[in-house]
């Protein structure tokens, strides 16, 4: 099928991917821009998975400081080569993630970074709330445990950086954002570490 050039331009504006890649995605989705966006997102995630084993020993550090100086973030992003570390797309990604961290205050990069004590504390809090809920008091423990597991999963998605909905587009996660950049630069990219500082907070 022939693809409307305006749709190709629209998709390119949304995804910032090459023209031919956008055209191919639109061809595969019968000209549906939203389906093409989702297809490209999935392709980006697959490429990120394929490159995940590759060493990211290079990179750069970026910062975000709120306009009134009361909040600041420092983040280390890693990539495979010095050339990508200097690339504008990579620098833009660091800025985007720094801004995201400032506003969403994650407690770790991924689930593995959350301490067992923090998870158990959250679980105990959830189970305590369930036990105080009149509609849940007589439910079997295994039912409460299953509900608690679902709430723990939600806790991770809300507090772990890579699983959080991206601050500027809640239809994608931070990991999706990174995967999109991986598909453009064709190198593995990871978050090395981050620190968030707010005046008056320890």
N, CA and C atoms as an extended XYZ file, in Angstrom:
606
Properties=species:S:1:pos:R:3:atomname:S:1:resname:S:1:resid:I:1 pbc="F F F"
N         0.837       -1.203        0.000 N   UNK     1
C         0.000        0.000        0.000 CA  UNK     1
C         0.872        1.253        0.000 C   UNK     1
N         0.344        2.319       -0.591 N   UNK     2
C         1.072        3.592       -0.566 CA  UNK     2
C         0.775        4.299        0.748 C   UNK     2
N         1.768        4.933        1.309 N   UNK     3
C         1.618        5.582        2.617 CA  UNK     3
C         1.593        7.093        2.437 C   UNK     3
N         0.637        7.733        3.082 N   UNK     4
C         0.505        9.188        3.032 CA  UNK     4
C         1.768        9.835        3.620 C   UNK     4
N         2.396       10.695        2.851 N   UNK     5
C         3.636       11.355        3.294 CA  UNK     5
C         3.421       12.166        4.563 C   UNK     5
N         2.221       12.729        4.730 N   UNK     6
C         1.925       13.511        5.936 CA  UNK     6
C         1.948       12.623        7.174 C   UNK     6
N         1.457       11.390        7.020 N   UNK     7
C         1.459       10.453        8.150 CA  UNK     7
C         2.894       10.037        8.491 C   UNK     7
N         3.709        9.885        7.463 N   UNK     8
C         5.119        9.542        7.703 CA  UNK     8
C         5.789       10.655        8.497 C   UNK     8
N         5.521       11.893        8.112 N   UNK     9
C         6.101       13.046        8.810 CA  UNK     9
C         5.580       13.139       10.244 C   UNK     9
N         4.284       12.845       10.410 N   UNK    10
C         3.665       12.882       11.749 CA  UNK    10
C         4.316       11.834       12.652 C   UNK    10
N         4.481       10.624       12.109 N   UNK    11
C         5.093        9.544       12.885 CA  UNK    11
C         6.553        9.856       13.200 C   UNK    11
N         7.252       10.435       12.254 N   UNK    12
C         8.657       10.802       12.474 CA  UNK    12
C         8.770       11.858       13.574 C   UNK    12
N         7.810       12.789       13.590 N   UNK    13
C         7.812       13.843       14.609 CA  UNK    13
C         7.581       13.247       15.996 C   UNK    13
N         6.697       12.249       16.064 N   UNK    14
C         6.379       11.605       17.345 CA  UNK    14
C         7.554       10.771       17.852 C   UNK    14
N         8.159        9.999       16.943 N   UNK    15
C         9.168        9.020       17.351 CA  UNK    15
C        10.612        9.462       17.141 C   UNK    15
N        10.826       10.449       16.269 N   UNK    16
C        12.171       10.916       15.927 CA  UNK    16
C        13.016        9.804       15.293 C   UNK    16
N        12.337        8.863       14.618 N   UNK    17
C        13.040        7.774       13.944 CA  UNK    17
C        13.189        8.085       12.455 C   UNK    17
N        14.102        7.390       11.745 N   UNK    18
C        14.325        7.663       10.323 CA  UNK    18
C        13.057        7.513        9.484 C   UNK    18
N        12.993        8.265        8.405 N   UNK    19
C        11.834        8.299        7.519 CA  UNK    19
C        11.436        6.905        7.024 C   UNK    19
N        12.419        6.137        6.570 N   UNK    20
C        12.120        4.817        6.015 CA  UNK    20
C        11.583        3.852        7.072 C   UNK    20
N        12.078        3.975        8.289 N   UNK    21
C        11.601        3.130        9.385 CA  UNK    21
C        10.142        3.474        9.707 C   UNK    21
N         9.820        4.771        9.675 N   UNK    22
C         8.445        5.216        9.918 CA  UNK    22
C         7.518        4.746        8.797 C   UNK    22
N         7.994        4.858        7.567 N   UNK    23
C         7.197        4.435        6.408 CA  UNK    23
C         6.892        2.935        6.480 C   UNK    23
N         7.908        2.149        6.838 N   UNK    24
C         7.726        0.700        6.949 CA  UNK    24
C         6.712        0.350        8.029 C   UNK    24
N         6.797        1.053        9.170 N   UNK    25
C         5.858        0.797       10.269 CA  UNK    25
C         4.432        1.128        9.859 C   UNK    25
N         4.244        2.220        9.140 N   UNK    26
C         2.912        2.605        8.666 CA  UNK    26
C         2.385        1.611        7.637 C   UNK    26
N         3.260        1.098        6.809 N   UNK    27
C         2.858        0.085        5.825 CA  UNK    27
C         2.358       -1.165        6.543 C   UNK    27
N         3.067       -1.558        7.585 N   UNK    28
C         2.711       -2.773        8.336 CA  UNK    28
C         1.446       -2.601        9.168 C   UNK    28
N         1.078       -1.349        9.453 N   UNK    29
C        -0.119       -1.099       10.282 CA  UNK    29
C        -1.243       -0.440        9.477 C   UNK    29
N        -1.183       -0.586        8.146 N   UNK    30
C        -2.229       -0.053        7.257 CA  UNK    30
C        -2.466        1.445        7.448 C   UNK    30
N        -1.394        2.177        7.715 N   UNK    31
C        -1.488        3.627        7.806 CA  UNK    31
C        -2.004        4.168        9.129 C   UNK    31
N        -2.157        3.301       10.135 N   UNK    32
C        -2.645        3.730       11.449 CA  UNK    32
C        -1.462        4.250       12.276 C   UNK    32
N        -1.439        5.554       12.532 N   UNK    33
C        -0.296        6.178       13.203 CA  UNK    33
C        -0.102        5.637       14.619 C   UNK    33
N        -1.187        5.514       15.383 N   UNK    34
C        -1.064        5.045       16.763 CA  UNK    34
C        -0.556        3.608       16.834 C   UNK    34
N        -1.047        2.765       15.920 N   UNK    35
C        -0.565        1.378       15.879 CA  UNK    35
C         0.897        1.342       15.460 C   UNK    35
N         1.287        2.251       14.564 N   UNK    36
C         2.685        2.328       14.122 CA  UNK    36
C         3.587        2.756       15.269 C   UNK    36
N         3.123        3.696       16.093 N   UNK    37
C         3.882        4.134       17.274 CA  UNK    37
C         4.111        2.943       18.201 C   UNK    37
N         3.050        2.159       18.446 N   UNK    38
C         3.149        0.999       19.330 CA  UNK    38
C         4.087       -0.054       18.738 C   UNK    38
N         3.996       -0.268       17.424 N   UNK    39
C         4.872       -1.233       16.753 CA  UNK    39
C         6.338       -0.827       16.902 C   UNK    39
N         6.631        0.442       16.674 N   UNK    40
C         8.001        0.931       16.790 CA  UNK    40
C         8.501        0.840       18.227 C   UNK    40
N         7.597        1.076       19.188 N   UNK    41
C         7.966        0.952       20.602 CA  UNK    41
C         8.361       -0.492       20.918 C   UNK    41
N         7.552       -1.442       20.424 N   UNK    42
C         7.849       -2.862       20.656 CA  UNK    42
C         9.157       -3.272       19.988 C   UNK    42
N         9.389       -2.751       18.776 N   UNK    43
C        10.639       -3.051       18.075 CA  UNK    43
C        11.838       -2.491       18.835 C   UNK    43
N        11.667       -1.288       19.393 N   UNK    44
C        12.731       -0.677       20.192 CA  UNK    44
C        13.040       -1.501       21.426 C   UNK    44
N        11.983       -2.018       22.087 N   UNK    45
C        12.176       -2.843       23.272 CA  UNK    45
C        12.900       -4.145       22.929 C   UNK    45
N        12.545       -4.729       21.764 N   UNK    46
C        13.209       -5.972       21.338 CA  UNK    46
C        14.691       -5.734       21.060 C   UNK    46
N        14.996       -4.604       20.420 N   UNK    47
C        16.399       -4.286       20.145 CA  UNK    47
C        17.159       -4.078       21.454 C   UNK    47
N        16.502       -3.407       22.410 N   UNK    48
C        17.142       -3.175       23.713 CA  UNK    48
C        17.441       -4.500       24.409 C   UNK    48
N        16.502       -5.454       24.293 N   UNK    49
C        16.709       -6.774       24.910 CA  UNK    49
C        17.902       -7.483       24.274 C   UNK    49
N        18.020       -7.381       22.945 N   UNK    50
C        19.122       -8.037       22.241 CA  UNK    50
C        20.477       -7.449       22.632 C   UNK    50
N        20.497       -6.157       22.929 N   UNK    51
C        21.754       -5.481       23.238 CA  UNK    51
C        22.048       -5.430       24.732 C   UNK    51
N        21.122       -5.946       25.545 N   UNK    52
C        21.235       -5.807       27.001 CA  UNK    52
C        22.494       -6.436       27.580 C   UNK    52
N        23.036       -7.466       26.903 N   UNK    53
C        24.217       -8.156       27.438 CA  UNK    53
C        25.505       -7.389       27.152 C   UNK    53
N        25.438       -6.388       26.286 N   UNK    54
C        26.649       -5.683       25.866 CA  UNK    54
C        27.131       -4.700       26.940 C   UNK    54
N        28.427       -4.637       27.121 N   UNK    55
C        29.046       -3.833       28.178 CA  UNK    55
C        28.855       -2.333       27.933 C   UNK    55
N        28.474       -1.624       28.975 N   UNK    56
C        28.307       -0.162       28.875 CA  UNK    56
C        29.336        0.501       29.789 C   UNK    56
N        30.557        0.582       29.297 N   UNK    57
C        31.659        1.101       30.126 CA  UNK    57
C        31.944        2.576       29.871 C   UNK    57
N        31.218        3.178       28.920 N   UNK    58
C        31.386        4.606       28.661 CA  UNK    58
C        30.130        5.332       29.129 C   UNK    58
N        30.030        6.605       28.859 N   UNK    59
C        28.823        7.333       29.242 CA  UNK    59
C        29.081        8.759       29.647 C   UNK    59
N        28.124        9.322       30.362 N   UNK    60
C        28.238       10.725       30.783 CA  UNK    60
C        27.352       10.963       32.002 C   UNK    60
N        27.639       12.039       32.694 N   UNK    61
C        26.849       12.457       33.858 CA  UNK    61
C        26.086       13.722       33.488 C   UNK    61
N        24.816       13.752       33.846 N   UNK    62
C        24.004       14.940       33.589 CA  UNK    62
C        23.310       15.401       34.852 C   UNK    62
N        22.837       16.627       34.831 N   UNK    63
C        22.180       17.180       36.017 CA  UNK    63
C        20.900       17.929       35.647 C   UNK    63
N        20.039       18.064       36.646 N   UNK    64
C        18.868       18.931       36.532 CA  UNK    64
C        18.762       19.703       37.838 C   UNK    64
N        18.588       21.006       37.752 N   UNK    65
C        18.372       21.834       38.937 CA  UNK    65
C        17.096       22.628       38.724 C   UNK    65
N        16.174       22.521       39.667 N   UNK    66
C        14.902       23.223       39.563 CA  UNK    66
C        15.143       24.734       39.552 C   UNK    66
N        14.231       25.462       38.920 N   UNK    67
C        14.435       26.903       38.691 CA  UNK    67
C        14.698       27.703       39.968 C   UNK    67
N        14.116       27.254       41.097 N   UNK    68
C        14.326       28.003       42.338 CA  UNK    68
C        15.502       27.477       43.160 C   UNK    68
N        16.203       26.488       42.602 N   UNK    69
C        17.393       25.966       43.266 CA  UNK    69
C        17.129       25.052       44.453 C   UNK    69
N        15.873       24.674       44.692 N   UNK    70
C        15.550       23.870       45.867 CA  UNK    70
C        15.625       22.364       45.609 C   UNK    70
N        15.767       21.974       44.341 N   UNK    71
C        15.748       20.560       43.979 CA  UNK    71
C        16.771       20.301       42.870 C   UNK    71
N        17.562       19.252       43.044 N   UNK    72
C        18.562       18.935       42.033 CA  UNK    72
C        18.725       17.446       41.856 C   UNK    72
N        19.134       17.040       40.658 N   UNK    73
C        19.340       15.625       40.346 CA  UNK    73
C        20.657       15.470       39.597 C   UNK    73
N        21.387       14.397       39.916 N   UNK    74
C        22.571       14.033       39.157 CA  UNK    74
C        22.395       12.583       38.725 C   UNK    74
N        22.583       12.304       37.437 N   UNK    75
C        22.394       10.940       36.934 CA  UNK    75
C        23.550       10.540       36.025 C   UNK    75
N        24.003        9.317       36.186 N   UNK    76
C        25.026        8.745       35.313 CA  UNK    76
C        24.350        7.785       34.341 C   UNK    76
N        24.492        8.063       33.037 N   UNK    77
C        23.978        7.179       32.002 CA  UNK    77
C        25.168        6.536       31.296 C   UNK    77
N        25.067        5.251       31.030 N   UNK    78
C        26.175        4.522       30.413 CA  UNK    78
C        25.822        4.014       29.020 C   UNK    78
N        26.838        3.990       28.164 N   UNK    79
C        26.686        3.491       26.798 CA  UNK    79
C        27.948        2.713       26.438 C   UNK    79
N        28.056        2.277       25.191 N   UNK    80
C        29.177        1.422       24.805 CA  UNK    80
C        30.413        2.186       24.334 C   UNK    80
N        30.207        3.336       23.690 N   UNK    81
C        31.345        4.026       23.057 CA  UNK    81
C        31.368        5.520       23.373 C   UNK    81
N        32.550        6.143       23.304 N   UNK    82
C        32.670        7.586       23.538 CA  UNK    82
C        31.865        8.419       22.542 C   UNK    82
N        31.736        7.924       21.303 N   UNK    83
C        31.011        8.698       20.282 CA  UNK    83
C        29.536        8.836       20.642 C   UNK    83
N        28.930        7.777       21.167 N   UNK    84
C        27.527        7.859       21.588 CA  UNK    84
C        27.400        8.720       22.839 C   UNK    84
N        28.386        8.644       23.733 N   UNK    85
C        28.362        9.465       24.954 CA  UNK    85
C        28.318       10.955       24.618 C   UNK    85
N        28.855       11.321       23.446 N   UNK    86
C        28.872       12.731       23.025 CA  UNK    86
C        27.710       13.080       22.098 C   UNK    86
N        26.911       12.063       21.748 N   UNK    87
C        25.810       12.274       20.805 CA  UNK    87
C        24.686       13.097       21.445 C   UNK    87
N        24.080       13.988       20.673 N   UNK    88
C        23.017       14.854       21.203 CA  UNK    88
C        21.806       14.057       21.676 C   UNK    88
N        21.466       12.953       20.987 N   UNK    89
C        20.331       12.132       21.412 CA  UNK    89
C        20.581       11.536       22.793 C   UNK    89
N        21.826       11.118       23.028 N   UNK    90
C        22.196       10.550       24.324 CA  UNK    90
C        22.129       11.633       25.400 C   UNK    90
N        22.624       12.808       25.078 N   UNK    91
C        22.575       13.931       26.026 CA  UNK    91
C        21.134       14.320       26.344 C   UNK    91
N        20.282       14.294       25.316 N   UNK    92
C        18.863       14.614       25.520 CA  UNK    92
C        18.202       13.589       26.433 C   UNK    92
N        18.602       12.331       26.276 N   UNK    93
C        18.059       11.272       27.130 CA  UNK    93
C        18.448       11.511       28.587 C   UNK    93
N        19.695       11.895       28.818 N   UNK    94
C        20.140       12.173       30.190 CA  UNK    94
C        19.316       13.312       30.797 C   UNK    94
N        19.090       14.364       30.011 N   UNK    95
C        18.285       15.496       30.497 CA  UNK    95
C        16.880       15.051       30.834 C   UNK    95
N        16.292       14.226       29.939 N   UNK    96
C        14.917       13.762       30.139 CA  UNK    96
C        14.791       12.928       31.408 C   UNK    96
N        15.767       12.045       31.631 N   UNK    97
C        15.701       11.185       32.810 CA  UNK    97
C        15.996       11.967       34.084 C   UNK    97
N        16.889       12.933       34.009 N   UNK    98
C        17.165       13.798       35.168 CA  UNK    98
C        15.900       14.549       35.586 C   UNK    98
N        15.195       15.093       34.597 N   UNK    99
C        13.942       15.806       34.873 CA  UNK    99
C        12.913       14.864       35.481 C   UNK    99
N        12.817       13.668       34.909 N   UNK   100
C        11.864       12.677       35.418 CA  UNK   100
C        12.144       12.345       36.882 C   UNK   100
N        13.401       12.088       37.200 N   UNK   101
C        13.773       11.748       38.581 CA  UNK   101
C        13.422       12.880       39.537 C   UNK   101
N        13.625       14.107       39.089 N   UNK   102
C        13.304       15.260       39.934 CA  UNK   102
C        11.836       15.258       40.331 C   UNK   102
N        10.967       14.919       39.392 N   UNK   103
C         9.535       15.013       39.649 CA  UNK   103
C         8.907       13.733       40.211 C   UNK   103
N         9.514       12.569       39.940 N   UNK   104
C         8.897       11.307       40.370 CA  UNK   104
C         9.636       10.589       41.488 C   UNK   104
N        10.781       11.087       41.906 N   UNK   105
C        11.477       10.624       43.104 CA  UNK   105
C        11.535        9.096       43.247 C   UNK   105
N        12.138        8.376       42.286 N   UNK   106
C        12.247        6.917       42.426 CA  UNK   106
C        13.190        6.537       43.557 C   UNK   106
N        12.999        5.327       44.089 N   UNK   107
C        13.851        4.883       45.199 CA  UNK   107
C        14.973        3.966       44.720 C   UNK   107
N        14.897        3.495       43.472 N   UNK   108
C        15.929        2.613       42.921 CA  UNK   108
C        15.811        2.603       41.399 C   UNK   108
N        16.843        2.095       40.749 N   UNK   109
C        16.818        2.001       39.286 CA  UNK   109
C        15.871        0.894       38.845 C   UNK   109
N        15.991       -0.279       39.475 N   UNK   110
C        15.140       -1.421       39.129 CA  UNK   110
C        14.718       -2.152       40.404 C   UNK   110
N        13.942       -3.201       40.244 N   UNK   111
C        13.426       -3.930       41.414 CA  UNK   111
C        14.552       -4.509       42.268 C   UNK   111
N        15.622       -4.955       41.603 N   UNK   112
C        16.744       -5.545       42.329 CA  UNK   112
C        17.412       -4.526       43.257 C   UNK   112
N        17.230       -3.255       42.955 N   UNK   113
C        17.845       -2.210       43.763 CA  UNK   113
C        17.055       -1.841       45.006 C   UNK   113
N        15.852       -2.388       45.140 N   UNK   114
C        15.022       -2.114       46.323 CA  UNK   114
C        15.378       -3.139       47.392 C   UNK   114
N        15.696       -2.676       48.579 N   UNK   115
C        16.112       -3.593       49.646 CA  UNK   115
C        14.963       -4.496       50.070 C   UNK   115
N        15.314       -5.696       50.527 N   UNK   116
C        14.315       -6.648       51.023 CA  UNK   116
C        13.551       -6.043       52.198 C   UNK   116
N        14.260       -5.240       53.001 N   UNK   117
C        13.605       -4.599       54.164 CA  UNK   117
C        12.514       -3.636       53.713 C   UNK   117
N        12.774       -2.880       52.650 N   UNK   118
C        11.783       -1.930       52.144 CA  UNK   118
C        10.551       -2.650       51.610 C   UNK   118
N        10.785       -3.776       50.917 N   UNK   119
C         9.669       -4.557       50.370 CA  UNK   119
C         8.835       -5.154       51.506 C   UNK   119
N         9.503       -5.710       52.511 N   UNK   120
C         8.778       -6.319       53.636 CA  UNK   120
C         8.016       -5.269       54.443 C   UNK   120
N         8.601       -4.093       54.562 N   UNK   121
C         7.916       -2.997       55.259 CA  UNK   121
C         6.636       -2.618       54.515 C   UNK   121
N         6.721       -2.547       53.180 N   UNK   122
C         5.556       -2.220       52.360 CA  UNK   122
C         4.511       -3.331       52.453 C   UNK   122
N         4.970       -4.588       52.428 N   UNK   123
C         4.057       -5.725       52.525 CA  UNK   123
C         3.307       -5.713       53.868 C   UNK   123
N         4.052       -5.451       54.947 N   UNK   124
C         3.442       -5.416       56.282 CA  UNK   124
C         2.400       -4.302       56.371 C   UNK   124
N         2.718       -3.152       55.770 N   UNK   125
C         1.781       -2.022       55.757 CA  UNK   125
C         0.507       -2.392       55.001 C   UNK   125
N         0.664       -3.039       53.850 N   UNK   126
C        -0.482       -3.430       53.020 CA  UNK   126
C        -1.341       -4.459       53.751 C   UNK   126
N        -0.698       -5.478       54.332 N   UNK   127
C        -1.454       -6.515       55.045 CA  UNK   127
C        -2.163       -5.939       56.270 C   UNK   127
N        -1.509       -4.979       56.924 N   UNK   128
C        -2.146       -4.312       58.065 CA  UNK   128
C        -3.406       -3.575       57.645 C   UNK   128
N        -3.344       -2.892       56.514 N   UNK   129
C        -4.515       -2.178       55.994 CA  UNK   129
C        -5.622       -3.147       55.606 C   UNK   129
N        -5.240       -4.280       55.008 N   UNK   130
C        -6.233       -5.284       54.612 CA  UNK   130
C        -6.925       -5.881       55.838 C   UNK   130
N        -6.147       -6.120       56.892 N   UNK   131
C        -6.717       -6.704       58.117 CA  UNK   131
C        -7.653       -5.746       58.834 C   UNK   131
N        -7.456       -4.447       58.624 N   UNK   132
C        -8.329       -3.450       59.246 CA  UNK   132
C        -9.572       -3.162       58.401 C   UNK   132
N        -9.544       -3.614       57.154 N   UNK   133
C       -10.672       -3.392       56.244 CA  UNK   133
C       -11.784       -4.381       56.582 C   UNK   133
N       -12.983       -3.864       56.956 N   UNK   134
C       -14.105       -4.729       57.356 CA  UNK   134
C       -14.473       -5.755       56.294 C   UNK   134
N       -14.346       -5.366       55.027 N   UNK   135
C       -14.726       -6.290       53.943 CA  UNK   135
C       -13.688       -7.388       53.726 C   UNK   135
N       -12.500       -7.234       54.344 N   UNK   136
C       -11.417       -8.199       54.140 CA  UNK   136
C       -11.129       -9.049       55.372 C   UNK   136
N       -11.667       -8.672       56.517 N   UNK   137
C       -11.297       -9.320       57.777 CA  UNK   137
C       -11.494      -10.835       57.768 C   UNK   137
N       -12.578      -11.298       57.159 N   UNK   138
C       -12.887      -12.726       57.178 CA  UNK   138
C       -12.378      -13.483       55.955 C   UNK   138
N       -11.611      -12.807       55.108 N   UNK   139
C       -11.060      -13.458       53.916 CA  UNK   139
C        -9.872      -14.346       54.321 C   UNK   139
N        -9.681      -15.470       53.628 N   UNK   140
C        -8.538      -16.353       53.935 CA  UNK   140
C        -7.205      -15.618       53.738 C   UNK   140
N        -6.184      -16.059       54.481 N   UNK   141
C        -4.867      -15.417       54.392 CA  UNK   141
C        -4.294      -15.453       52.982 C   UNK   141
N        -4.559      -16.565       52.251 N   UNK   142
C        -4.003      -16.664       50.895 CA  UNK   142
C        -4.607      -15.631       49.953 C   UNK   142
N        -5.857      -15.252       50.213 N   UNK   143
C        -6.508      -14.210       49.404 CA  UNK   143
C        -5.848      -12.862       49.695 C   UNK   143
N        -5.614      -12.607       50.984 N   UNK   144
C        -4.961      -11.356       51.371 CA  UNK   144
C        -3.541      -11.286       50.809 C   UNK   144
N        -2.843      -12.422       50.831 N   UNK   145
C        -1.482      -12.461       50.293 CA  UNK   145
C        -1.467      -12.161       48.801 C   UNK   145
N        -2.456      -12.704       48.084 N   UNK   146
C        -2.534      -12.478       46.635 CA  UNK   146
C        -2.787      -10.998       46.338 C   UNK   146
N        -3.679      -10.395       47.123 N   UNK   147
C        -3.962       -8.964       46.962 CA  UNK   147
C        -2.707       -8.149       47.283 C   UNK   147
N        -2.014       -8.557       48.348 N   UNK   148
C        -0.784       -7.853       48.751 CA  UNK   148
C         0.271       -7.929       47.648 C   UNK   148
N         0.400       -9.094       46.993 N   UNK   149
C         1.372       -9.243       45.906 CA  UNK   149
C         1.060       -8.282       44.760 C   UNK   149
N        -0.223       -8.142       44.452 N   UNK   150
C        -0.635       -7.204       43.404 CA  UNK   150
C        -0.292       -5.772       43.772 C   UNK   150
N        -0.471       -5.438       45.040 N   UNK   151
C        -0.164       -4.081       45.500 CA  UNK   151
C         1.349       -3.844       45.556 C   UNK   151
N         2.112       -4.889       45.864 N   UNK   152
C         3.580       -4.779       45.854 CA  UNK   152
C         4.060       -4.521       44.425 C   UNK   152
N         3.432       -5.212       43.465 N   UNK   153
C         3.790       -5.004       42.054 CA  UNK   153
C         3.516       -3.553       41.653 C   UNK   153
N         2.387       -3.035       42.105 N   UNK   154
C         2.037       -1.635       41.824 CA  UNK   154
C         3.048       -0.690       42.488 C   UNK   154
N         3.471       -1.035       43.695 N   UNK   155
C         4.471       -0.259       44.430 CA  UNK   155
C         5.760       -0.148       43.614 C   UNK   155
N         6.219       -1.271       43.064 N   UNK   156
C         7.427       -1.257       42.233 CA  UNK   156
C         7.242       -0.344       41.017 C   UNK   156
N         6.099       -0.474       40.366 N   UNK   157
C         5.853        0.318       39.154 CA  UNK   157
C         5.782        1.815       39.448 C   UNK   157
N         5.403        2.161       40.653 N   UNK   158
C         5.305        3.573       41.026 CA  UNK   158
C         6.621        4.127       41.561 C   UNK   158
N         7.486        3.269       42.125 N   UNK   159
C         8.674        3.776       42.815 CA  UNK   159
C        10.005        3.404       42.173 C   UNK   159
N        10.012        2.458       41.228 N   UNK   160
C        11.251        2.023       40.574 CA  UNK   160
C        11.404        2.765       39.249 C   UNK   160
N        12.538        3.410       39.060 N   UNK   161
C        12.763        4.303       37.931 CA  UNK   161
C        12.370        3.701       36.582 C   UNK   161
N        12.929        2.552       36.215 N   UNK   162
C        12.722        2.001       34.883 CA  UNK   162
C        11.269        1.619       34.610 C   UNK   162
N        10.489        1.376       35.669 N   UNK   163
C         9.094        0.964       35.492 CA  UNK   163
C         8.104        2.122       35.629 C   UNK   163
N         8.574        3.276       36.065 N   UNK   164
C         7.686        4.422       36.230 CA  UNK   164
C         7.191        4.938       34.883 C   UNK   164
N         5.949        5.438       34.865 N   UNK   165
C         5.444        6.103       33.668 CA  UNK   165
C         6.247        7.382       33.467 C   UNK   165
N         6.711        7.595       32.251 N   UNK   166
C         7.578        8.738       31.958 CA  UNK   166
C         6.836       10.051       32.198 C   UNK   166
N         7.486       10.989       32.828 N   UNK   167
C         6.857       12.237       33.264 CA  UNK   167
C         6.229       13.030       32.116 C   UNK   167
N         6.797       12.959       30.917 N   UNK   168
C         6.276       13.744       29.800 CA  UNK   168
C         5.331       12.953       28.889 C   UNK   168
N         5.216       11.647       29.140 N   UNK   169
C         4.317       10.807       28.340 CA  UNK   169
C         3.983        9.563       29.140 C   UNK   169
N         2.850        9.579       29.840 N   UNK   170
C         2.539        8.468       30.741 CA  UNK   170
C         2.106        7.186       30.015 C   UNK   170
N         2.114        7.218       28.679 N   UNK   171
C         1.802        6.000       27.921 CA  UNK   171
C         3.027        5.096       27.796 C   UNK   171
N         4.196        5.645       28.117 N   UNK   172
C         5.424        4.840       28.064 CA  UNK   172
C         6.132        4.889       29.416 C   UNK   172
N         6.996        3.900       29.639 N   UNK   173
C         7.801        3.887       30.861 CA  UNK   173
C         9.168        4.510       30.575 C   UNK   173
N         9.929        4.726       31.625 N   UNK   174
C        11.296        5.233       31.455 CA  UNK   174
C        12.124        4.222       30.655 C   UNK   174
N        11.896        2.918       30.910 N   UNK   175
C        12.611        1.904       30.137 CA  UNK   175
C        12.260        1.998       28.646 C   UNK   175
N        10.983        2.254       28.346 N   UNK   176
C        10.580        2.441       26.942 CA  UNK   176
C        11.333        3.609       26.319 C   UNK   176
N        11.458        4.694       27.076 N   UNK   177
C        12.178        5.875       26.595 CA  UNK   177
C        13.633        5.526       26.271 C   UNK   177
N        14.268        4.781       27.161 N   UNK   178
C        15.652        4.359       26.934 CA  UNK   178
C        15.728        3.441       25.711 C   UNK   178
N        14.771        2.519       25.605 N   UNK   179
C        14.754        1.580       24.480 CA  UNK   179
C        14.611        2.310       23.148 C   UNK   179
N        13.818        3.384       23.133 N   UNK   180
C        13.659        4.181       21.915 CA  UNK   180
C        15.005        4.769       21.484 C   UNK   180
N        15.765        5.242       22.467 N   UNK   181
C        17.076        5.820       22.153 CA  UNK   181
C        18.056        4.744       21.707 C   UNK   181
N        17.962        3.563       22.317 N   UNK   182
C        18.799        2.434       21.892 CA  UNK   182
C        18.530        2.102       20.429 C   UNK   182
N        17.252        2.109       20.025 N   UNK   183
C        16.910        1.767       18.640 CA  UNK   183
C        17.429        2.815       17.656 C   UNK   183
N        17.577        4.060       18.126 N   UNK   184
C        18.098        5.129       17.259 CA  UNK   184
C        19.628        5.088       17.185 C   UNK   184
N        20.278        4.850       18.324 N   UNK   185
C        21.743        4.901       18.381 CA  UNK   185
C        22.386        3.528       18.186 C   UNK   185
N        21.563        2.468       18.307 N   UNK   186
C        22.017        1.092       18.070 CA  UNK   186
C        23.160        0.689       19.005 C   UNK   186
N        23.066        1.142       20.234 N   UNK   187
C        23.995        0.744       21.287 CA  UNK   187
C        23.212        0.494       22.564 C   UNK   187
N        23.745       -0.382       23.394 N   UNK   188
C        23.131       -0.594       24.691 CA  UNK   188
C        23.308        0.658       25.557 C   UNK   188
N        22.261        1.016       26.280 N   UNK   189
C        22.288        2.190       27.168 CA  UNK   189
C        21.666        1.775       28.500 C   UNK   189
N        22.327        2.124       29.582 N   UNK   190
C        21.811        1.785       30.911 CA  UNK   190
C        21.922        2.993       31.842 C   UNK   190
N        21.153        2.941       32.912 N   UNK   191
C        21.284        3.951       33.976 CA  UNK   191
C        22.297        3.408       34.971 C   UNK   191
N        23.377        4.148       35.188 N   UNK   192
C        24.406        3.702       36.117 CA  UNK   192
C        24.015        3.942       37.572 C   UNK   192
N        23.666        5.173       37.891 N   UNK   193
C        23.266        5.553       39.249 CA  UNK   193
C        22.677        6.957       39.202 C   UNK   193
N        22.003        7.316       40.267 N   UNK   194
C        21.452        8.673       40.335 CA  UNK   194
C        21.364        9.122       41.788 C   UNK   194
N        21.291       10.430       41.950 N   UNK   195
C        21.088       11.011       43.284 CA  UNK   195
C        20.141       12.191       43.140 C   UNK   195
N        19.237       12.304       44.080 N   UNK   196
C        18.255       13.395       44.072 CA  UNK   196
C        18.380       14.154       45.383 C   UNK   196
N        18.473       15.472       45.288 N   UNK   197
C        18.652       16.311       46.470 CA  UNK   197
C        17.539       17.344       46.536 C   UNK   197
N        16.926       17.442       47.699 N   UNK   198
C        15.916       18.480       47.926 CA  UNK   198
C        16.255       19.202       49.220 C   UNK   198
N        16.262       20.523       49.162 N   UNK   199
C        16.607       21.303       50.329 CA  UNK   199
C        15.716       20.951       51.515 C   UNK   199
N        16.333       20.647       52.654 N   UNK   200
C        15.575       20.326       53.856 CA  UNK   200
C        15.295       18.854       54.051 C   UNK   200
N        15.584       18.022       53.020 N   UNK   201
C        15.367       16.576       53.138 CA  UNK   201
C        16.691       15.870       53.327 C   UNK   201
N        16.663       14.802       54.118 N   UNK   202
C        17.883       13.999       54.314 CA  UNK   202
C        17.927       12.875       53.312 C   UNK   202
